[in-house]
Amino acid sequence: ERQALDGLLGRVARLGHSSTLVACRCDETGPATDATWVPGESDGAASVRVRIPRPGLLDRLELAYRTHHGEEPRTLPAGMVSYRRAAQASRPAAAPHLGGDWYVLGFNGPRFPAAVQSLAAARAARHALLSHGEQPPAEVLSGHRPGGGATPPTSRTHLAVVPLLNVGNAHSDGSLFGIAFIVPADCSPGERHSVEQALRAWAGAEKSGEFQLVLPAGEAGRPLRYLLQELGVDRSGEPEPGWLAPLTRRRKTTTRDYWCRPARRWLTVTPVALDRFPGNLRSTQPETRDRAMADAAAGIVRSCVNAGLAAGPSGVAGVTVRLDAPLVGLPAAPAGRTGPGQRHFPGYRIGQGAPRACVHAEIEFAEPVRGPVLIGAGRFLGYGLCLPSPDGPGER
């Protein structure tokens, strides 16, 4: 049996990606306990995420080769699984419905969109993806049920387009360093293929292979054009390519790990668009204002439950509603007062519907949760994006 197993192991050439070359053999003694990793979540940074094959891997690779004979880049249809040290107690952190793969694009500097352009950038990126993808767009892309004409919104979690802002330290200015296309945790291989196909077509529209993003007219009265480059697919826990390391060291907010590390306390980066109008949050009458704040906090608790971050209201230990930003370098919520030189995020509405009340917040969960924490009515366009509470001076 040992000889047969050694023969099989000798034929293993790679693990996960074709660039991950390995040499395998049998060993008489097993590894030490503290060197063994097993599937499961960890409460802290000791857990890693590794790639595993999905069903249909060989068929997908053969189809891609028949299509372009290796002339184009290909994305392995791999899944991501968390591993922890075997000696650690397993208490998995709650994971959101939007817990699937990230497709990350990074802005090519030297200029970057400002935080107040987050919503416009997300909408423009979503429009570009829909216009370059298959027609009619897949349900996971459009957020609408399949069919001709005006179709109703889907009841399933679908793709979220999330601007990744420069936040979390004392010198952050809120600039947009990247955009993440986040698929739901239960996304099927076919749905991932639709997302990847739309991204390839978008990049193929430019001779440079970059992604052109056009935002509404700025102060000069002309549309603002930006170029983005592909940074990777769900790079959490993976070895970082050498050419990518300098970029991600400068812009760590374009990495999934930055937004998804488990924590109990989270702070809003973009304001939460509430599902119900809470009342006058700026009333000069203390009772009216306090009642509106309490209603807004209750709406945020409901949003956390709807996003899969808590099993029920008791899973959220506390919410502090704010109109100013809890992190340095960010604008106030649309309802917040702004003084000279200060700015606020634009309001949010769905289609031609009534504007939604938007607030900042500090959220504390009863147990650690794993990001991305995206909550509220605008979560599919990057509103309600939260960051694990930092230990450094970036919080105020």
C-alpha positions in Angstrom: 0.0 0.0 0.0 2.8 2.4 0.9 4.4 1.8 -2.5 1.2 2.3 -4.4 0.5 5.6 -2.5 4.0 6.8 -3.2 3.4 6.1 -6.9 0.3 8.2 -6.9 1.9 11.0 -5.0 4.8 11.0 -7.4 2.4 12.0 -10.2 1.1 15.1 -8.3 2.5 18.1 -10.1 0.5 21.0 -8.7 -1.9 22.1 -6.0 -4.7 24.5 -7.0 -2.9 26.7 -9.6 -0.5 25.5 -12.2 2.1 27.8 -10.9 2.0 26.1 -7.4 4.4 23.2 -8.2 4.8 20.5 -5.6 6.6 17.3 -4.9 4.8 14.8 -2.7 5.9 11.7 -0.9 4.9 9.5 2.1 6.4 10.1 5.5 6.6 7.7 8.4 5.7 10.3 11.0 2.9 12.8 10.8 3.4 16.6 11.3 3.3 18.2 14.7 -0.1 19.2 15.9 0.7 22.9 15.7 1.7 22.5 12.0 -1.6 20.8 10.9 -4.4 22.8 9.3 -7.9 21.6 9.1 -11.1 23.0 7.5 -12.9 25.6 9.6 -13.0 29.2 10.7 -10.8 30.8 13.4 -11.8 33.7 15.6 -8.6 35.6 14.7 -6.0 36.1 12.0 -4.7 32.5 12.4 -7.1 31.2 9.8 -6.2 31.2 6.1 -8.3 30.7 2.9 -7.1 28.3 0.3 -8.4 27.3 -3.1 -10.0 24.0 -3.7 -11.3 22.5 -7.0 -15.0 22.9 -7.9 -17.0 20.3 -9.8 -16.4 20.6 -13.5 -12.8 21.9 -13.3 -11.4 19.7 -16.1 -14.4 20.3 -18.4 -14.1 24.1 -17.9 -10.4 24.0 -18.7 -10.9 21.9 -21.8 -13.6 24.2 -23.0 -11.5 27.3 -22.5 -8.6 25.7 -24.4 -10.8 24.7 -27.3 -12.1 28.3 -27.4 -8.8 30.2 -27.5 -6.0 27.6 -27.5 -4.3 29.2 -24.5 -4.1 32.6 -26.1 -6.2 34.3 -23.4 -5.9 34.3 -19.6 -8.1 31.8 -17.9 -9.6 31.8 -14.4 -9.7 28.5 -12.6 -13.3 27.6 -11.4 -11.9 27.2 -7.8 -13.7 27.5 -4.5 -12.3 29.2 -1.4 -12.3 27.3 2.0 -11.1 28.6 5.4 -8.5 26.4 7.3 -7.5 26.8 10.9 -4.9 25.3 13.2 -6.1 21.8 14.4 -5.4 22.8 18.0 -7.7 25.8 17.9 -11.2 25.6 19.3 -13.6 25.8 16.4 -16.2 28.6 16.8 -17.0 29.7 13.3 -17.6 33.4 12.8 -20.9 34.3 11.2 -20.5 34.7 7.4 -22.8 37.0 5.2 -24.9 36.0 2.2 -22.4 38.1 0.2 -19.6 35.9 1.2 -18.5 34.6 -2.2 -15.6 35.3 -4.5 -14.2 38.9 -5.1 -13.2 40.1 -8.5 -11.1 43.2 -7.8 -10.2 46.1 -10.1 -7.7 48.8 -9.0 -7.7 52.4 -10.2 -4.5 53.4 -12.0 -3.3 56.6 -10.4 -2.1 59.2 -9.9 -5.7 60.6 -9.4 -8.4 58.7 -7.8 -12.2 59.3 -7.4 -13.2 60.9 -4.1 -15.3 59.2 -1.5 -18.4 61.3 -2.5 -18.2 59.6 -5.9 -18.5 56.1 -4.5 -22.1 55.6 -5.5 -21.5 57.0 -9.0 -18.5 54.8 -9.4 -20.5 51.7 -8.3 -23.4 52.5 -10.7 -21.0 53.2 -13.6 -19.1 49.9 -13.0 -22.4 47.9 -12.8 -23.6 49.5 -16.0 -20.4 48.7 -17.8 -20.6 45.1 -16.6 -24.2 44.7 -17.7 -23.6 46.3 -21.1 -20.6 44.1 -21.9 -22.1 40.9 -20.6 -24.5 38.4 -22.2 -27.9 39.7 -23.2 -30.3 39.5 -21.5 -28.0 39.8 -18.4 -27.9 36.8 -16.0 -30.0 37.1 -12.9 -26.8 37.2 -10.7 -25.7 40.3 -12.6 -28.9 42.3 -13.1 -30.6 41.5 -9.8 -33.8 40.8 -11.8 -35.6 37.6 -12.6 -35.0 36.3 -16.1 -37.6 37.0 -18.8 -38.4 39.7 -21.4 -39.5 43.2 -20.7 -39.6 44.7 -17.2 -39.0 41.9 -14.8 -39.4 42.0 -11.0 -36.4 42.1 -8.7 -34.9 38.7 -7.8 -35.5 37.4 -4.3 -32.0 35.9 -4.3 -28.8 37.5 -3.2 -27.0 38.8 -6.4 -23.8 40.5 -7.4 -22.7 43.5 -5.3 -20.5 46.3 -6.8 -18.5 47.7 -4.0 -16.1 50.7 -4.1 -13.0 50.1 -1.9 -12.0 53.3 -0.2 -8.8 54.4 1.4 -9.8 54.2 5.1 -8.7 52.9 8.4 -5.7 55.0 9.5 -5.0 58.5 10.6 -3.9 59.7 7.1 -6.8 58.2 5.1 -8.5 60.5 2.7 -11.4 58.3 1.5 -10.1 58.0 -2.1 -11.4 55.1 -4.2 -8.5 52.7 -4.7 -10.5 49.9 -6.3 -13.8 48.3 -7.0 -14.8 44.8 -5.9 -17.4 42.7 -7.7 -18.6 40.3 -4.9 -20.7 37.3 -5.7 -23.0 35.6 -3.2 -21.8 32.6 -1.2 -24.2 30.2 -3.0 -23.1 31.4 -6.5 -23.1 28.5 -9.0 -20.3 27.8 -11.5 -22.5 29.0 -14.3 -23.2 32.3 -12.6 -19.5 32.8 -11.9 -18.9 32.2 -15.6 -21.4 35.0 -16.5 -19.5 37.4 -14.2 -16.1 36.4 -15.6 -17.4 36.6 -19.2 -18.7 40.1 -18.7 -15.4 41.2 -17.1 -13.4 39.8 -20.0 -15.7 41.5 -22.5 -15.3 44.8 -20.7 -11.5 44.6 -20.7 -11.6 43.5 -24.3 -13.3 46.7 -25.3 -10.0 48.6 -24.7 -6.9 47.8 -26.7 -4.8 48.1 -23.5 -6.9 45.4 -21.8 -7.7 47.8 -19.0 -11.2 48.7 -17.8 -12.5 52.2 -18.7 -14.9 53.7 -16.2 -16.8 56.9 -17.1 -18.3 58.9 -14.2 -20.8 61.8 -14.5 -19.5 65.3 -15.4 -17.2 66.9 -12.8 -16.6 70.5 -11.9 -15.1 71.2 -15.3 -18.4 70.0 -16.9 -16.8 67.0 -18.7 -17.3 63.3 -17.9 -14.5 61.9 -15.7 -12.7 58.9 -17.3 -10.6 56.4 -15.3 -8.7 53.3 -16.2 -8.6 50.3 -13.9 -6.6 47.1 -14.0 -7.4 43.6 -12.8 -5.9 42.8 -9.4 -7.1 39.3 -9.1 -9.9 37.0 -7.9 -10.4 36.5 -4.2 -6.7 36.7 -3.1 -7.4 36.1 0.5 -4.9 33.6 2.0 -3.2 33.0 -1.4 0.5 33.7 -2.1 0.8 37.1 -3.7 2.4 37.3 -7.1 5.6 39.3 -7.1 4.4 41.9 -9.6 1.4 42.6 -7.4 3.1 43.0 -4.1 4.2 46.6 -4.4 0.7 47.7 -5.4 -1.2 45.9 -2.6 1.4 47.1 0.0 0.5 50.7 -0.9 -3.2 50.0 -1.3 -4.1 47.3 1.2 -7.8 48.4 1.1 -8.0 46.6 -2.3 -7.6 43.2 -0.6 -10.4 41.0 0.6 -8.6 40.3 3.9 -8.7 44.0 4.9 -12.5 44.0 4.8 -13.3 40.5 5.9 -11.3 39.7 9.0 -13.5 38.5 11.9 -14.5 41.1 14.5 -17.4 42.0 16.8 -17.3 45.8 16.3 -17.7 47.3 12.8 -17.8 51.0 11.7 -19.5 52.3 8.6 -17.4 53.5 5.7 -20.3 54.4 3.4 -23.6 55.3 5.0 -26.4 52.7 5.5 -29.5 53.3 3.4 -32.3 52.4 5.8 -35.2 50.3 4.6 -37.8 52.5 6.4 -37.9 56.2 7.1 -37.0 56.7 10.8 -38.3 60.2 11.4 -36.4 63.5 11.8 -32.9 62.6 12.8 -32.0 66.3 13.1 -34.9 67.5 15.1 -34.3 70.1 17.7 -36.8 68.3 20.0 -34.8 65.7 22.0 -37.7 63.3 22.2 -38.4 63.4 18.5 -34.7 63.0 17.6 -34.1 60.2 20.1 -37.1 58.3 18.7 -35.8 58.7 15.2 -32.3 57.5 16.2 -33.9 54.4 17.9 -35.9 53.6 14.8 -32.7 54.0 12.7 -30.8 51.7 15.0 -33.6 49.1 14.8 -33.5 49.3 11.0 -29.7 48.6 11.1 -30.3 45.5 13.2 -32.9 44.3 10.7 -30.4 44.9 7.9 -27.7 42.8 9.7 -30.2 39.9 10.1 -31.3 40.2 6.4 -27.6 40.2 5.3 -27.0 36.9 7.1 -24.7 38.5 9.7 -26.9 37.6 12.7 -29.5 34.8 13.2 -31.8 37.3 14.9 -32.0 40.7 16.6 -30.2 39.3 19.7 -27.1 38.7 17.5 -26.5 42.4 17.4 -25.3 43.6 20.8 -25.6 47.3 20.1 -25.9 50.0 17.4 -24.8 53.7 17.8 -26.3 55.8 15.0 -24.2 58.7 13.8 -24.6 61.5 11.2 -20.9 62.2 11.1 -18.4 59.6 9.9 -16.8 57.3 12.5 -13.6 57.0 10.5 -11.1 59.7 9.5 -11.2 61.1 5.9 -14.9 60.2 5.2 -17.8 62.6 4.4 -20.8 62.8 6.7 -24.1 60.9 6.0 -26.5 62.7 3.7 -28.6 63.8 6.7 -25.7 65.2 8.6 -24.9 68.8 9.0 -21.8 70.0 7.2 -19.8 73.1 7.9 -17.6 75.2 5.6 -15.4 73.0 3.5 -17.0 69.7 4.7 -18.8 67.3 2.4 -21.4 64.6 2.7 -22.2 61.4 0.8 -25.0 61.7 -1.8 -28.5 60.4 -1.0 -29.6 57.0 -2.1 -32.8 55.9 -3.9 -33.8 52.8 -5.8 -34.9 53.6 -9.3 -37.4 56.4 -9.2 -38.5 55.6 -5.7 -38.4 57.9 -2.7 -35.0 58.7 -1.3 -33.8 56.5 1.6 -32.6 58.0 4.9 -28.9 57.3 5.2 -26.8 57.2 8.4 -23.4 56.2 9.7 -23.2 53.8 12.5 -21.0 51.8 15.0 -22.2 48.2 15.2 -21.3 45.6 17.8 -22.3 42.0 17.3 -22.7 39.5 20.1 -20.2 37.2 18.4 -17.4 37.8 15.9 -18.6 38.0 12.3 -16.6 37.7 9.1 -17.0 40.3 6.4 -17.8 41.7 4.1 -20.3 43.6 6.2 -22.6 45.2 3.6 -26.0 46.1 5.0 -29.1 48.2 4.1 -31.0 48.9 0.9 -27.9 50.1 -1.0 -25.6 47.1 -0.2 -25.5 45.9 -3.8 -24.0 49.3 -4.8 -21.5 49.7 -1.9 -23.6 51.6 0.6 -23.6 50.2 4.1 -20.0 49.0 3.7 -18.3 48.5 7.1 -14.8 48.1 8.3 -13.7 46.0 11.4 -13.0 48.5 14.2 -9.3 49.4 14.0 -7.0 49.5 17.1 -5.0 52.4 15.8 -5.6 56.2 15.6 -7.7 56.0 12.5 -10.9 55.9 14.6 -12.3 59.0 16.1 
